[in-house]
Amino acid sequence: MHRRALLSSAAALSLAGLSGCLADARRTASGRIRADTGHSRLHPADEQYVKGTFPEDADVRGWLFADPPDDQTDVFTDRAMQGRYSNDLLGAAGDSFVLLFEVRMAREDAAFYNIGLSPSWTGWRDADIPIRRSAPADLEPLDADTFVCTHLSTFDVARGAAPTNATLRVFEREDESGTTHGTEPEQTVATYRVGRWSDR
C-alpha cells in the first residue's frame, strides 16, 4: 500500500514536471502572451450578443479564435454587429488570438468580467488567463432579473501559435483603488475551461 502511494505520488510529480517543461518550452518558442485590447458589456440576458445558448449545466461559455471566422454573423447576433463587436474578431490573425466569453448571472450577482494581468502558458497548447470580476457601479437603469456579461479580448503571442485551450481563472477586484487581488491560487474564486470556436 505504501509503495502504491509512492508510485502514485511520483507519477503526479512527473506530470506536473512535464507540464512545467512544456510551458517553459512554449514560452521560449513563442514568447509571452500579452493582452492587447478588450472590453466587456453587462446586459440583460434577453438582449443576446452571441448566437447559440448556454449549456444546460453551466452559466459560462467561451471560445478562442486563432483566425477570424468566415462570417462574423455566424458568431454574433444583429444586435452585436450593430455595435462595437462588428470587427473585433478580425484581430484573430497572425500572431494574435481572440478570447470571447460570456457569464450569465442573477441580478444580485451581477458583475463585469475583464482580463487580469499576466496571461501565461501552462503547457504546449494550453494557457492560463486571469479574469478580474468586479461589481457594477449602478444597475438601476437596467430592468432585468438575469444578466449576461459579454467579454472580448485580443492577445498577442510573439512568434507563435494561439493556444488550443485555456483556463479562465477568476478572481475578485476587492476595492475601488484599482488594486486587484487573486494572483495566488488560493484567491481564485472560479475556473473555467474554453477551447477553440472551430472545435465546438
QUIDA-V646261 format. One record per residue. N is the residue number from 1. RES is the residue in one letter. PHI is phi in whole degrees, 0 to 359 (* if undefined). Layout:
N,RES,PHI + N,RES,PHI
This chain:
1,M,* + 2,H,297 + 3,R,296 + 4,R,296 + 5,A,296 + 6,L,295 + 7,L,296 + 8,S,297 + 9,S,296 + 10,A,296 + 11,A,296 + 12,A,297 + 13,L,295 + 14,S,296 + 15,L,296 + 16,A,297 + 17,G,295 + 18,L,297 + 19,S,299 + 20,G,296 + 21,C,295 + 22,L,296 + 23,A,296 + 24,D,298 + 25,A,296 + 26,R,294 + 27,R,298 + 28,T,293 + 29,A,284 + 30,S,243 + 31,G,78 + 32,R,276 + 33,I,273 + 34,R,235 + 35,A,291 + 36,D,256 + 37,T,232 + 38,G,189 + 39,H,203 + 40,S,234 + 41,R,226 + 42,L,262 + 43,H,213 + 44,P,303 + 45,A,299 + 46,D,279 + 47,E,263 + 48,Q,280 + 49,Y,250 + 50,V,247 + 51,K,291 + 52,G,91 + 53,T,233 + 54,F,290 + 55,P,302 + 56,E,299 + 57,D,252 + 58,A,212 + 59,D,250 + 60,V,227 + 61,R,216 + 62,G,194 + 63,W,211 + 64,L,254 + 65,F,243 + 66,A,276 + 67,D,221 + 68,P,297 + 69,P,293 + 70,D,301 + 71,D,218 + 72,Q,296 + 73,T,287 + 74,D,287 + 75,V,256 + 76,F,258 + 77,T,284 + 78,D,300 + 79,R,301 + 80,A,290 + 81,M,294 + 82,Q,278 + 83,G,250 + 84,R,282 + 85,Y,285 + 86,S,300 + 87,N,240 + 88,D,295 + 89,L,287 + 90,L,291 + 91,G,287 + 92,A,275 + 93,A,202 + 94,G,65 + 95,D,262 + 96,S,232 + 97,F,220 + 98,V,240 + 99,L,251 + 100,L,237 + 101,F,213 + 102,E,227 + 103,V,235 + 104,R,259 + 105,M,203 + 106,A,288 + 107,R,306 + 108,E,291 + 109,D,253 + 110,A,303 + 111,A,202 + 112,F,270 + 113,Y,239 + 114,N,225 + 115,I,290 + 116,G,270 + 117,L,275 + 118,S,59 + 119,P,300 + 120,S,208 + 121,W,281 + 122,T,242 + 123,G,189 + 124,W,298 + 125,R,234 + 126,D,244 + 127,A,230 + 128,D,247 + 129,I,237 + 130,P,292 + 131,I,237 + 132,R,263 + 133,R,256 + 134,S,217 + 135,A,288 + 136,P,288 + 137,A,290 + 138,D,204 + 139,L,259 + 140,E,307 + 141,P,291 + 142,L,258 + 143,D,262 + 144,A,200 + 145,D,267 + 146,T,231 + 147,F,238 + 148,V,229 + 149,C,258 + 150,T,257 + 151,H,236 + 152,L,222 + 153,S,225 + 154,T,251 + 155,F,236 + 156,D,254 + 157,V,230 + 158,A,295 + 159,R,63 + 160,G,214 + 161,A,280 + 162,A,287 + 163,P,294 + 164,T,276 + 165,N,223 + 166,A,214 + 167,T,260 + 168,L,269 + 169,R,254 + 170,V,268 + 171,F,226 + 172,E,268 + 173,R,268 + 174,E,260 + 175,D,214 + 176,E,264 + 177,S,275 + 178,G,98 + 179,T,286 + 180,T,245 + 181,H,232 + 182,G,118 + 183,T,285 + 184,E,273 + 185,P,306 + 186,E,288 + 187,Q,267 + 188,T,290 + 189,V,261 + 190,A,194 + 191,T,226 + 192,Y,222 + 193,R,255 + 194,V,230 + 195,G,235 + 196,R,286 + 197,W,303 + 198,S,292 + 199,D,260 + 200,R,293
